[in-house]
Amino acid sequence: MPRVWCDDRVATIEVEPRGLTAAEVAERVARGESNVFESPTSRSVWSIVRANVFTLFNAIVLGCFLVLLVIGRWQDSLFGFAAIFNMVIGSVQEYRAKRSLDKLALIHAPHARVLRDDAEQEVALAAVVRDDVLVLRAGDQVAADGLVAASDRLQVDESMLTGESDPVDKVIGDEVLSGSIVIGGSGTAVVARVGADSFANRLSSEAKQFSLVASELRRSIDRVLRWVAWIIGPVGLLVLNAQMVNAGGWPSAIETGAWQDAVVRTVASVVAMVPLGLVLMTSIAFAVGAVKLSRRNVLVQELAAVEVLARVDLICLDKTGTLTEGEIVFDAAHDVGAEPAGFHDVLAWYGTEPEANATARCLAAPFPVGRELEPAARIPFSSARKWSAVAFDGLGTWVLGGPEMVFAASAYGSEGRGADLPLAATPRAPDAAPDAVLARAAELAATGRRTLVLAHSPHLMTEEDADVERLPAGLVPVALLTFREQVRGDARETLAYFAEQDVAVRIISGDNPQTVAAIAREVGLDADEGFDARELPVDSAELGRVLDEHVVFGRVTPDQKRAIVTALQERGHVVAMTGDGVNDALAIKQADIGIAMESGSPATKAVARVVLLDGRFANLPGVVAEGRQVIANIERVSMLFFTKTAYATLLAVLFGIMLLEFPFLPRQLSLTDGLTIGIPAFFLALMPNLRRYLPGFLHRSLTFALPAGIVIGLSLTAYSRIVDGLGIGQQELRTGSTLILGIVGLWVLTVLSRPIDGWKILIVGSMMIGLVLSFLVPFVADFLEFVPLSLPTALLVLATAVVAIAGIEIVRFVHRRIVARDQASRITPAPDAAAVPPRGRTRPTGPPTAR
């Protein structure tokens, strides 16, 4: 084991350079204490195939498909290919999600430096073991969790893990987390946790848990498919019995071979009940929406995410990288005293010196170099003491840092670190009373700006002073320098769009609550002063109440971010979460829809459903609009498919009970399906549609489809009974039934496509022409087994179609009234709602250009 000791006189840390021996490393590997981490994949390929292929629905459809192929009726088996396409699309979609999750990795450093056998070695990440001594230098990524054993101004960036944007100084005994980046200084750390126990890998394991996005469309369609799958068996047996009876009875049908025709008609009735193309059409609509969004530099990693974002009613935003660019920019210099000679030159030096941090580098542009300065002595910046100092011959000593820290340090003539002060530090009175400066600095900080003070002393700091971090006497404030995070130029307009769409906003960040609140107000949010997440309740119900009362939350940990999202979901919200850091990954995965910036960590982008490739927040309104188009169009298309399921089920039940011969062949139903549903649905699903989203997709669809299907089913049943009573042949009955179904189906298409204009005229007109040609073109009519209609049959077909059309119009009239009433009830607020001020809405800013 490495021995660690401390020299109290200069507070330095040293570690015995030997490190572990080869034998000690082998012993830990044998005990399983290595950094090997093989998280199980999110979902196996076999489980994906099994879930999409081996279902009751597919068993029925593919069973019917195979039966028709076996008995040689391939002409009637075209429906099977649609089922195969559905399985392939579903499997590919889930496999893509699996691959994104399996690529998740928070640690990217290919090797780590360790002390072993009296020497520094470079080993693979997996070869690091517990109690290894990691050697950390600027630019390294920490390979495993550990405790700092030596520190030479070691500074670590943990923002991607914790959300804290400020670098963190690490001293002996401090913890360093796997996945964090060393950005300054150097040091060593003794490994405490490896493999699956390390911080980064624990996050990775949780984020890899497989889950599909919660799609209302997919969930509703799956529910209908389950209903159909469970009733299709009994109904199919009922129809089969009727067809065998009509074929002369079971024994006779089996002896004569008439059972094959009975099976074909039964398959026709069973397959007609399944909304076979709806799943495929939904997937196509999602896919096309994703392609359109990709042209706007928006990557949709799971197709259904296009729909879900349109249903969001609350969006949680991380500050850094989402509302802001993640970069600090210079704001202004505020005079608070006399300006000593060299004031601007010193600021220019701070902005251009090689070891300048991100804040100091912001000074380079506003304060260009006028003359070269050579420091006589300097104290580098430390995030622990929050200041740095430099002395120049002829210009005295200059200190740049946090006002309260700089003057606390000057009061002691040394480092202002409270209980951590060296014993030799002797308190003395400050050289200036900066109360007014500190008050002014507090005012500026309350606006969300980072505030530093530049102070000056005419006395020259010596190298000895710098070694013990002692400031000279006579230190007085010269100027307050303010810095701000670069707010995204599109943030205000995008938030204004969400406010107009009644989407509430919560800002959850790892930064200081007041700073985050000030940024929120800058982008137009009606935000309070910010809530410190260290005071958040653990109970989910209590947490939900706090979330209702506040808009901005600071000092939020990764686990708290996920808890916030969960609490909002439990209160009935559809939640979107945006972010770019690893600390956002768990919350992004928990949210109904996760949105990551391209600049974000690979872990965050892997679990997000949507990635903004150009990092433009203004792309979100376009994503919402695309999602609303998908929802509105699929709702219209679903009414077509569900209407077919309704009338097919009713026909199967009625014909089975009345022992009637089913009036369609599968190929004839394939024709009507294609012309009245499949082909037009493809185009309708892709047309522009800006209708605002309202919950209740399945209810609205079924309130039209069920009564419309009953009208069509009863009309066809009445037609069949009359034709059967007149003694008209079976082929003429089928021809007439197909013509009725084609005419009424096209009318349903017309009703649901209103207003009929532009491309809709062309779509509906083309389908009508296709229906006519299928009866007139000889080889098509022969394939479909159509025959010319006698006058009585033609008149009966016309009368039945007219009655059915009238019934459809009545159904649509009532349906519109029901939908209008439901919309009014959802939009109208409760009587006391006006008394509750909306939180998290943006102030009025006019119509956003993002729209």
N, C-alpha and C positions, 0 to 999 in steps of 0.2 A: 504493500500500500504506500502511496506517496505521503510524505510527512509535510505538513503545512505549519508554518510558524509566522509570527508577525514581529517586526522590529518597531516597538512603540515610538522610538525617537523620531523617525521620519515616516512612520505609518506606511511602510512598503511591505509587499507580500512576496515571498519566494517559495518555490516548490523544489523539492529534491528532484533532479532531472532524470532519475533512473526510470520512473514509471513502473508499469507491470512487466514482469518477465514473460517469456514465451510460455513457460509452464503455467503461470497464473492465468494467462489468457486462455490456454487450452482447458484449464479447469473450469473457467466460467462458461466457455462454449459448451462443455459437456453438461453443465447444469442448466443450459437453456437461457443464459443471461447475456446473449448476444443481441445485436441490433437487427437481426433477421426479422422481417415482418412480411408475411404473406397473407394479407387480408383476403378472405374468400370473395370471389367475384360477386357482384350484386345479384346476379341471377344466372343460372346455367343456361346454355343454349338449349339443352333438352327440355328444361322447364318452360322455356319460351315457346318452343315448338309444341309441346304437349298442351299448353294453355290455349294456343290458337288453332290447333288441328283437332285434338281429341275432345270435342265437345258434343253434347247431345244434338245441337243444331246441325253441326257438320256431319254427324253420323247419319241423320235423317236425309239430308240433301245428297250427300255422296252415296248413301245407300241407294236412293232412288236413281241416281245417275248411273251407278254400276248395274242395277237391275235392267235398265233400258239398254245398256250396251250389251249385256249378256243375251238378251232376247232379240238382239239385232235391230232395235229401233233407235239407231243413232240420231235420226232426224229429230227426235223428241227429247234429246238429252243435252241440248245447248245450254240449259240453265246451269249445268255442272261446272262450266268454265268460270262463271261469275263467282261461284262458291270458292273455287281454287284461287282466284285472284284475291278474294277477301282474306283467305288464310295467309297468302304470301305477303300482302300489304301489312297485315297485323303483325306477323312475325318479324318482318324487316323493321317496322317501326319500333318495336320493343327491343330488338337487337341493337339498333342504333343508340337507344337510351342506355342499354347495358354497356356498350363500348365507351360511351362518354364517361360513365361512372367508373369503369375499370381503369381508365387513364388517369383517374384522380391521384395526385401525388402532391404532398405539401413540401417534401424535401427533395431538392433537385441537385444538390451538390453531389458530383460523382464520387468524391473521395473526402476523407477527413484526415486531419493531422493529429497524431497521438504521440505521447512520450512512452517509449517501451525500450527496455534493455539499455538504459543510459543514452538513448538517442531519439531524435525526432523521426517518425516514420509516417508515410502516407499510406492509408489503408482504405479499402472499400467501406461504404457506409455500413453494410451488413456485418463487417468484421469488427466494428466497435463493440466493446463489451462493458459490462458494469464495472465501475472503478477505474476505467481507462482515464488518462489525463488528456483532455482535448487541448490542442494548441489553437488559439483563436487569434486571427489577424483581420484587418479591415478587408471587407469583401467576402469573408467566409460566411457560409450558412451553418448554423449550429446543428450538428448531426444527431444529438440526443440530449435529453434533459440532464442538467447537471448543476453543481454548485461551484461558484467562482472560487478558485484557489489562489490566483494571482491576477493582479490588474494593474496595467500601466495605462490609466485613463481609458479603460475599456468602455466602449459605448455601443449599445445594441438598439436596433430598430425592431420593435415588436408590434408595429402598427397593423401589419397584416394578420396578426394573431389576436391582439387584444383590442384594436380600434384606437388606441392611444397614439396620436400623431407625433408626439414629441419623442426624440431619442431618449434612451434610458442609460444613465451611468451605472456601471456594475462594479461593486467593490466586493471584498472577500465575504463569503457567506451568502451573497445574493444568488438567486436562482436564474439560470438561463434556460430558455425553452427551445426545444427542437423546432426548426423552421424559421427562427428569427435570424436577422442578418447583422453581422458586426460591421458598423459603419465608421468606427474610429478607435484608435488605440490598439492594444493587444492584451493578451492574458491567457490564462489556462483555466480549465474547469474540470472537476472530477465528475464523471458520469454517474448519475443516480438512477435514472430510468431509461430503459432501452426497449426496442421492439414495440409490441402492442401497447405497452404501458406509457410510452412517451406521449407528450401533449399533441404533437402533430399527427401521430398515427391514431390516437383516440378520436380526434376530429375526423380523420380520413375514414375510419371504420363507420362512424355514425353517418357520415355523408353518403357512404356507399350503399346504405340500405335502399333497396329498390322500391320505387313507387311510381305509378303513373299519375299524370296530372289529373286533377278532379274535373273531368269534362261533363257538364250537364247533358250535352248532346249524346255523348257516348253512353253515359249512364242510363239515359232515358231509352235510347235505342236498344241497349242490352236488356233492359227490363221488358220491353215488348217482345224481344226475341225469346226471352225465358218463358213468357206467357205462352207464346206460340209453340215453343218446343214441347211444353208439357201437355198441351191439348191436341197436338198434331197426331200423336199416336192413336188415341181413341177415335178421333174423327176419321183418320185414315182407315181404320178397321171398319168403321161404319160405312164409309164410301165403298170400300172393297166388297163388302157383303152385298151392297145394292147392285154393284156392277156385275158380280157373279150371278146374282139372281136374274138380272136382265139378260145374262148370257145363257140362260137356260138352267140355272141352278149349279151348285158346286160340283156334283159328280159329272154332270153333262159337260160343263165348261172345261173341266180338266181333261175329259176324254176327247173332246173335239178340238182342243187347242184354243178355244175362245177365251180361255183365262188370260192369254197374253194381251188381248184388247182390253179386258177388264183391268189388268194391272196398269196398262198405259193410262187409262182414264183416271184410275186411282192416283197415280203419280201426278197427273195434271192437277187434280184437286189439292193434293198435299203441297206441291211446290208452289202453287198459286197463293197459299196462305202465308208464305214466308216473304217478308220485305227484303228480298235477296239483294237488290242493288243499292239499298239505302246505306249499308255499311260502306260499300265501295264508293258510293257517291260522296258520303261524308269525308272519307279519307282523301278522295280526289280534291274536294273543296279545301280541306286543310292544306294539302300539298301545294295547290296552286296559290293559296294565300301565303304560304311560306316562301314560295318562289318570288312572288311579288314583293314581299318584305325584304328578301335578300337584295333586291335592286336598290333598296333604301339603306343598305348596310346593316340590316337587322337579321341575325341568324336565329332561326327557330329550331331548337334542338329536339322538340317533341311537337308533332303537328297540332295536337289538340290545344296547345298553348295559345294558338291564334284565337281560339274561341274564348278561353278562360279569361284573358285580359279584358275582354269586352264586358265581363260580368263583375269585374273588380269594383267594390264600393269603398275600399280603404287601401291606401298605398303607404307603406313604411319606407322611408328614405334614409339611407346613411348620408352623413354630411360630406365627408371627404371622398372625393372621386365621383360623387353623384350630383350634389348641389354645387360643389366646388370642383375646381380643376385638380385639387390636391397639391397645388403649388402656392408658396407664399410670395406676395408682391409688396413692394414698398408703397406705403400710403402717403405719409407726410412727415415733415419735421416741424415740431412745435417748440418755439423758443421759450425758454424758462429762465434765462439769465444772459449774461454777457457772452459774446462769442470770442474765445481766445484765438490768437493767431494759429493758423493751421487746422482750424475746425473742419473745413471741407476736405483737406488733404488726408486727415486722419480717417474720415468716413470712407474716402476712396480707397485707402489702404485696407480697411476692414473688408471692403467689397471684393478685393482682388487677391488677397493673400491666399496662398495655396491651401491652407487648412481651414478656410472659411466654411462655416456651415450654411445650410440653405437660407436661413434668415439673413446672415451677413452678406451673402452673395447678391441679395436683392439691392444692396447699396451701390453696386457697380455702375448701373445705368444712370441713376439720378446724380451720382457724384463721380464724374470721370476723373481719371488720374491726371493731376496737374504737375506734380513733381514726385520723384521717387523718394521714398522714406525707408530708412534702415533702422529697425528696432534695436534699442540698447538692451532691453529686457522685456519679457512678455510672460503672461500667464494665459495658457490656452483656455478656451471656453469649456465649461463643464456643465452638464444639465443638472447636476446635483446642486452646485452653488449658484447657477444661473447667471454667471458673468464671466467676462474675460478682461484682461488688462494689457496695455502695451505702453512702453516708454520710448520716447524719441529725444535725442540730444537737441536741446534748444527749444523743444515744444512741451516738455514735462511729461506727465503720466496721464493716460486716458483709460477710462473704464467704460465698457459697454455691457449692459445686462438689465435684468429685472430691477425696477426702482427700489422695491422694498428689500431686495437682496443686496444690492450695491451699497445702500446706505446702512444696512445692518452690518455689512462687512466693514465699512469705514468706521463704524462706531467702535469696533474692536481692533482696528488696525490689522485685521486678518480675515480669514474666511468666515462669513456669517452663516454658520451651520448649527447654531443652537447647541444642543447637547454634544454634537460631534466636534466642537471646537478643540484644537490642540490645547493641552494644559498650559502651554507657554503664552497663550493669547491673553493680553491684558486689556480690559475694557477701558475706553477713553471716550470723551465726549465727541460727537461728530463735529466736523469742521464747519458744517452748515446745517441750518435747521430746515430740512426739505419737506416740512409738513404740507405746504401748498403744492409742491411738486408731486408728492405722493397722492394727494387728493385729486389733482388733475389727471395723474396716471390712472387712478381708479375710475374716473369718469370715462376716459378713453377706452379702458379695458371693458367697461360695461357695454360698449357699443359693438363688442365682438372683435375688436382689433387687438393684435398682440402689441404690447407697449414695452419699449426699452428706453432706458435713460443713457445718455452719453454724459459722463462726468469727467472733470479735469482737475488735476492738481499740478501746480507749478513745480513741485518737488519731483525729482527723477527717481523712479523705482530702480533698485539695483538688482543684479542677478541673484544676490542672496535673498532679497525680499521676494523675488519671483519663486525661488526654491521653496520657501515656506508659505507662499501665497499671502504675503503681507502687503497691504495697500499703504501708500504714503499719506502724510497729513495734508490738510488743505484741500480736500476733495469737495468740489461744488458741482451742482448740476448745470449742464450747458444746454441740452435740448432733449425733448422727448421725441422718440422716433416711433411711429406707428406702422404696423404691417398688417396686412389682411390676406385672407385666402382669396384666391382668384375665383369669384363666383362664375359659374357657367352662364354665358350670355343668353342661353335659351331657357334657363331654369324658371324665370318669372313667367314667361309666356306659357310654358308647359304646365306649370302649376295653376295658372289662370284657366287653362282648358279643363283641367281636372275639376276645378271648382265649379265651372259652368255645367259639368256633367255630374255634379253631386257626388264626387269622389273625395272623401275626407283624406287628410294627410297626417301622418305621425313621423316626426324626425327622431331617430334613435341612433346615438353616436357614442363612441368611447371618449370623446373630448369633453372639456368643461361645459356644463349646462348653459352658463351665461353666454359663452362664446357661440355655442350652437344656436341658442335662441336669437342672438343678434344676426347670425347668418340667415336664419329662417325669416326674420322680419325684413331683411334686405331683399329677399326674393319674393316678398309680398304676402307671407303667411301672417295670419292674425294669431301670433304666438305669444305665450306668456314668458316668464323669465327663465323657464327651464326647470326640469325636475331632476334632482340628483338620484340616479338609479341605485345608489347604495342604500337608499331609504325605501326602495320598492318592496311591497309585501310579497311573501312567498305564495300565499294562498291565491289560486287562480281567480276566484270571484272578486277578492279584494283588489287584485291587480287590474282586473277589468274595469272596476270603478275608477281607479286612478287614471287609467288610459282614457276614459271618457272625459275626465276633468282637465287633462293636460295634453299639450301638443308636442312639446320638445322634451327629450330625455337625454341626459348626458351621463358619462361614466358608466355606460352600459357594457356588461360583459357578454361574450358570445352566448353563454347559456341563457342569460337574461333576454337577449334578443329573440331567441327561439321561444322563450316563455311568453314574451310579449305577443308574438305572432299567434301562438296557441290560444292565449287568453282572448284575443280579438276574434279568432275563429269561433271560440265557444260562445261568443256574444252575437253570433250570426253573421259576421262580416265575411265577405270574400276578399282575401288579403293578398296584395302584391308586395313583394319585398325587393328593394334594389340595393346593390352594394358592390364593392370590388375587393374587399379584403377577406382573408381566411376567416376572420372573426365574424363575417356575415354569412359564411357558408351554411351553417346549421339552420339559421333563420330563413335563408333563401330556399333551402330544401323543404322546410316545414310549411312555408307559405303556399297558398293555392297557385301562385305563379311567381317564379323567381326570375329576376332580371339582373344581369351582370354587365359591367362595362368591359370592353376589350382590354383596357389597361389593368383589369383586375387579376387576381391570382388564378393560376390554373385550377385550383380546387373550387373556387367560386364559380368559374365559368363551366366547370364540369357538371355541377349540380343545378345550375340555372337552366330554366326552360327557354329563356330568350337572352341573347347576347347582343348588345349594341356595339357593332364592330367598329364604328367610328367614334364611339363614346358620346354621341350627341343625344342628350336628354330629350331634345325636341322631336326625336323619332317616335317617342311613345304615343302621342296622339294618332299618328298614322297606324301604329300597331292596333290601337283600340278601334279605329275606324275599320280596319281590315277584319278584326274579330267580329265586329257587329255585322258586317256584310255576310260573313260566314254563317253566323247564327240566324239572321233573318232569312237568308236564302235556303239554308238547310231546313228551317221550320216550314217554309213553303213546300219544299221538295218532299219533306217527310209526310205531309198531308196526302200527297199523291200515293206514296208507298203504303201508308197506313190505311188509306181508303181501299186499296187493292186487298190488303190483308183482311179487312173487315168483310168485304163482299165475298171473297173467296172462302172464308170460314163459314159464313152464313150459307152460301151455296152448298158447300160440302155437307153441312149438317142437314139442311132441308132435303137435298137429293138423297142422302143416306137414309133419312127417316122415311121419305116417301117412296124409296126403292126406285128412283128414276135414274136413267142413264146419264152420266155426267156429260154436259153439252160442249165440251172442249177437248181438243187434243193438246198435249204440251206445246207443240210447235205453234199452234194457233194462239195460245196464251203468250208465247214468246213474242209473237208479232205485236199483239196489243200492248204488252208490257213495254216493248221497245219504242213504239210510236207514241203512246200516251204517257209514259212515265220515264223510261230509261234515257232515251236520247234528249228529249226536252229538259229533263231534270239536270243533265250534265251542263247545259247552257244556262239554265236558270240559277244553278248553284254558283255560277261565276259572275253573274251580272252585278253592277253597282247597286247597293242597297244601304242607305244611311239610317234606317230605322233604329231608334234607341232601344237598347236591351231592356227587357223586362223579364223577371223570373216566370216560370210556369210554362216552359216550352212544351212538355208532354201534354199537359192539360189542354192547352190551346189547340194542339194538333189533333188530339183525340176527339175534342168537342165538335170538330168538323168531320173527321175521318169516319167515326163510328156511324153517325146518322146518314152520311153520304153513302157509306158502304151498305147500310141496310136498304136504302132506296134502290141502289143498283142490284143488290142480291134479290130483293123481292120482285123487281121488274123482270129479271132474267128467269126467275122461277116461274112467274106467271106466264111468260112467253113460252117456256118449255112445256108447261102443262097444256096450254092451248094447242100448240103445234102437235104435241103427242096425241091429244084428243082428236085432232083433224086427220090423223094417220099419215102425216108428212114424214118422209124418210129421214134417217138419222144424219146423213151428210148435209141435207138442206137445213136441218135444225142447227147443226154446228155452224154452218155458214152464216145463218141469220144471227145466232148468238154472238159470233165473233164480230159481225157488223154492228150489232147493238152496243156491245162492249167497247168497240173502237169509237163509235160516235159519242157515247156518253163519257167515255174516258177523255176524249179530246175536249168535251165541254167542261169537265172538271179542271182540266189543264187551263182552259181559257179563264174560268172563274178565278182560279188561284193566281193567274198571271196578270190580272187587272191592276192598273190600266194597261190595255193592249196598245203599245206604241213601239216605234223604233224596231229593235231587233226582235221583240216579242211577236210582232206581226209575221216576220219572216219565219220564226221558229214554229209557231202554231200553224201557219199556212203550209209550211213544208211537211209537217206531220199529216195534215189532212190530205195533201197530195199523195203522200206515201201510202196512206190507207186505201185511197181509191185505186192506185196502181197495183196494189197487192191483189185486188180482185180482178183487174183488167188484164194484167200481163199474164199470158197463158202459163209459162213454165213456173211462175211464182204461185199462181192459183193452183196448179196441179200439185206442187210440192206441199202446199198448205191444205190440200184436199177440199178446195172450195168448189161449189157447183152453182149454176144459175138458180136464182130464186123465182118461184112461181108468184103470180100476182097476189094471192092471199097471204103468202109468207112475207112478201115485200111490204104489203100494207100493214101487216102485223108488226113487222120490224120497225116501220116508221112510227106507228102509234106508240109502241113500247118506248122507243127512244124519246119521243116528245114528252111522255108522262114522266120518264126518269129525269129528263132535263128540268122540267118544272119542279120536281122534288128537290133536285140539287140547288136550284135557285132559292127555294125556301130555306133549305139547310144553311146556305151561305148567308142569307139575310139574318137568320137567328144567330148564327155564329158571330157575325160582326157585332151584334148587340151585346153578346156575352163578353167578347173580348174588350169592347169599349167600356163596359161596366167594370171589368176586372182592372183595367188600366186606371180608371178613375179612382177606384178604391185604393190602389197602390200609391198613386201620386198624391191624393188628398191627405194632408197631415192630420194627426190626432188633434182633438180640440185644444189640448194644452201644449202642443208642440211648439207653437210660436213663442212660448215663454222661455224655451230653452235655447240659448244662443248657440249657433253652430260653431264647433271648434275645428281648427285645422283647415279652414277655408282661406283662400287668398282674398286679399282686398281687391275691389274692382279695378281692373287695369285696361279695360277695353278689349275688343276682340283680338285674341292672339293670332299672330301670323302663322303659328304652328298648325292652325286648323286648315 
